[in-house]
Amino acid sequence: MTTLQSRPVTLTTRSDFSFVVRPVDASDEAALAEFFTHVAQEDLRFRFLTGISKVNHAQISAMTDIDHDRTENFLAIAEDGKTIIASAMLATAVDRKRAEVALAIRSDFKKRGVSWTLLEHVAREARARGVATLESIEARNHHEAIELEREMGFTAHPCEGDATLVVLRANLADHAAGEKTGNA
């Protein structure tokens, strides 16, 4: 199976900010590396759940060299058609009933609703792929992401084996994530 969203789609946030979302491809490696230089240090820590100061080549390659079946990396592109403003990785479990999402956004594009709208898009895509449960693993002190996900219907659960993390889970089979109101 290939990605359900094979062509770019324009999304508009509740604050009327528009951007294009499309699946990553191998030619995006340099642009994705550039994108991560504009993500705040704390946000890098939250995205990768480690104290990295720079996203290395192997990490970028893992985000661009994907199968577009069980794994997808959605890129949010600014109106200029080239600036990556956010990245949302979706990785499904072998049984395809559960998937994990990890999102990062450029610091200068925060507070425009991009995170909320991109996460809604990923949830729709996951549901269309047959995913019943969407999860996000967050550092307990990543209050902004936890609040956004809770507003979208995710529920918090302890992360087995690591008290510094929390698993936020949305049941996509029961309801559409993101149907409540909010902006990030």
Backbone torsions as a table, in degrees:
resi	resn	phi	psi	omega
1	MET	NA	137.3	174.4
2	THR	-101.6	173.5	-178.2
3	THR	-57.9	142.4	178.2
4	LEU	-72.1	-30.8	-179.1
5	GLN	-102.7	86.2	-173.5
6	SER	-90.0	-10.6	179.1
7	ARG	-125.8	160.0	-179.8
8	PRO	-61.3	146.0	178.3
9	VAL	-131.4	138.5	178.6
10	THR	-92.1	129.8	177.7
11	LEU	-116.9	148.9	178.7
12	THR	-127.5	130.4	-179.4
13	THR	-77.9	169.6	176.9
14	ARG	-64.6	-20.9	177.4
15	SER	-91.0	11.9	176.3
16	ASP	69.6	28.2	174.6
17	PHE	-95.9	127.7	-177.7
18	SER	-108.7	146.6	175.7
19	PHE	-154.2	164.4	-179.0
20	VAL	-104.3	140.1	175.7
21	VAL	-119.7	136.2	176.7
22	ARG	-152.1	159.1	175.9
23	PRO	-68.7	148.1	176.7
24	VAL	-67.3	156.0	167.0
25	ASP	-137.4	169.5	-173.9
26	ALA	-57.3	-29.9	-178.9
27	SER	-72.6	-6.8	-179.9
28	ASP	-85.5	1.2	-174.2
29	GLU	-54.7	-50.4	-178.5
30	ALA	-65.7	-41.8	179.8
31	ALA	-66.0	-36.9	178.4
32	LEU	-68.8	-39.5	175.9
33	ALA	-61.4	-42.7	177.5
34	GLU	-62.9	-43.0	178.1
35	PHE	-53.0	-48.7	-175.5
36	PHE	-67.1	-16.4	174.2
37	THR	-74.1	-11.6	179.9
38	HIS	-107.5	10.0	176.7
39	VAL	-98.9	129.4	-177.6
40	ALA	-56.6	147.7	-179.4
41	GLN	-53.2	-45.6	178.9
42	GLU	-62.9	-38.7	179.0
43	ASP	-68.3	-33.3	173.9
44	LEU	-62.7	-43.5	179.0
45	ARG	-60.6	-44.2	179.3
46	PHE	-66.5	-39.7	-177.5
47	ARG	-67.4	-43.3	-175.4
48	PHE	-101.6	-2.7	179.1
49	LEU	53.5	39.4	177.7
50	THR	-155.2	164.1	-176.7
51	GLY	-86.4	46.2	-179.6
52	ILE	-74.7	150.2	175.7
53	SER	-106.3	-16.9	179.3
54	LYS	-149.2	138.7	176.5
55	VAL	-78.8	122.3	-174.1
56	ASN	-86.0	171.9	-176.6
57	HIS	-58.9	-41.4	-179.2
58	ALA	-63.3	-39.1	178.5
59	GLN	-67.2	-43.0	178.2
60	ILE	-63.5	-43.8	179.9
61	SER	-60.9	-39.1	178.0
62	ALA	-65.8	-23.1	179.3
63	MET	-90.8	-13.2	-179.3
64	THR	-111.0	-27.6	180.0
65	ASP	-97.6	76.9	-174.8
66	ILE	-123.8	168.7	-174.1
67	ASP	-88.5	-10.9	-178.3
68	HIS	58.0	19.1	178.7
69	ASP	-121.0	-76.3	176.1
70	ARG	-82.0	-21.7	-179.6
71	THR	-127.6	136.1	176.8
72	GLU	-141.8	142.8	173.6
73	ASN	-120.8	113.2	179.6
74	PHE	-90.8	130.0	176.8
75	LEU	-105.8	132.7	172.6
76	ALA	-97.2	125.5	-173.9
77	ILE	-116.1	135.4	178.3
78	ALA	-66.7	168.1	-178.3
79	GLU	-60.0	-19.8	178.4
80	ASP	-70.1	-9.1	176.5
81	GLY	82.4	-0.3	-177.9
82	LYS	-135.3	-24.2	-176.6
83	THR	-82.7	117.1	175.7
84	ILE	-76.8	124.8	-179.1
85	ILE	-107.3	-16.7	177.7
86	ALA	-160.9	158.6	178.0
87	SER	-137.7	135.5	178.3
88	ALA	-133.1	111.7	-179.3
89	MET	-90.8	133.3	176.4
90	LEU	-121.0	122.2	179.5
91	ALA	-127.8	119.8	-178.2
92	THR	-93.9	150.5	176.0
93	ALA	-71.5	166.4	-178.8
94	VAL	-56.2	-39.5	-178.9
95	ASP	-79.0	-5.6	177.7
96	ARG	64.3	10.7	178.7
97	LYS	-89.7	-19.5	-177.4
98	ARG	-131.3	145.6	177.2
99	ALA	-143.8	155.9	176.9
100	GLU	-114.7	143.0	176.9
101	VAL	-120.7	142.8	175.1
102	ALA	-137.5	128.7	-172.5
103	LEU	-125.8	143.6	172.9
104	ALA	-137.8	147.6	-178.8
105	ILE	-135.7	144.1	174.7
106	ARG	-60.9	140.6	-179.2
107	SER	-57.5	-38.8	-176.2
108	ASP	-79.7	2.5	176.4
109	PHE	-118.0	10.9	177.2
110	LYS	-74.1	160.7	176.9
111	LYS	67.2	27.2	176.3
112	ARG	-118.3	0.9	-179.4
113	GLY	90.8	6.5	-177.2
114	VAL	-63.9	-46.4	-177.9
115	SER	-59.7	-48.0	-179.4
116	TRP	-58.8	-51.2	-175.4
117	THR	-66.8	-40.1	178.5
118	LEU	-67.5	-40.6	178.1
119	LEU	-65.7	-38.1	173.8
120	GLU	-57.9	-45.3	-179.4
121	HIS	-61.7	-45.6	-180.0
122	VAL	-63.5	-40.7	178.4
123	ALA	-62.1	-42.2	177.4
124	ARG	-62.5	-44.2	179.8
125	GLU	-62.5	-43.7	179.6
126	ALA	-62.0	-45.3	179.2
127	ARG	-60.2	-42.9	179.5
128	ALA	-63.8	-25.1	178.1
129	ARG	-86.5	0.2	178.7
130	GLY	93.8	6.3	179.3
131	VAL	-71.4	130.8	179.3
132	ALA	-95.9	-30.8	-176.8
133	THR	-129.9	123.9	177.1
134	LEU	-107.1	130.6	-177.7
135	GLU	-124.0	152.3	173.7
136	SER	-136.6	129.2	177.4
137	ILE	-98.0	122.2	-175.9
138	GLU	-124.6	148.3	167.9
139	ALA	-66.1	138.3	-177.7
140	ARG	-56.3	-27.0	-179.4
141	ASN	-93.1	11.3	175.8
142	HIS	-91.5	65.9	-172.1
143	HIS	-58.6	-38.6	-178.6
144	GLU	-59.7	-47.6	-179.7
145	ALA	-68.9	-41.7	-179.6
146	ILE	-62.2	-42.7	178.7
147	GLU	-63.8	-45.1	178.6
148	LEU	-58.5	-48.2	-177.1
149	GLU	-66.4	-38.3	176.7
150	ARG	-64.4	-40.7	177.4
151	GLU	-61.5	-28.3	-179.7
152	MET	-87.6	3.7	176.9
153	GLY	100.0	3.1	175.5
154	PHE	-73.3	148.5	174.4
155	THR	-115.5	146.7	-176.8
156	ALA	-89.6	140.5	179.0
157	HIS	-139.3	148.8	177.1
158	PRO	-61.0	148.2	175.5
159	CYS	-94.3	110.9	-176.5
160	GLU	-55.9	123.7	176.2
161	GLY	89.5	-4.5	180.0
162	ASP	-148.6	101.8	-177.1
163	ALA	-71.3	-10.9	179.0
164	THR	-84.4	-8.1	-177.3
165	LEU	-116.9	158.8	174.7
166	VAL	-135.2	142.8	177.0
167	VAL	-102.1	122.7	175.3
168	LEU	-102.0	132.5	-170.6
169	ARG	-131.2	133.8	174.7
170	ALA	-118.7	132.0	176.5
171	ASN	-89.0	100.2	-176.6
172	LEU	-72.6	-21.6	-179.9
173	ALA	-72.9	-30.5	-176.3
174	ASP	-88.2	-33.4	-176.9
175	HIS	-154.6	163.2	177.7
176	ALA	-86.9	116.7	176.5
177	ALA	-59.3	136.4	176.7
178	GLY	93.1	5.2	-179.2
179	GLU	-75.4	-16.4	176.8
180	LYS	-81.1	174.3	-176.1
181	THR	-95.6	153.1	176.3
182	GLY	161.7	171.6	178.3
183	ASN	-147.5	149.5	175.2
184	ALA	-129.9	NA	NA
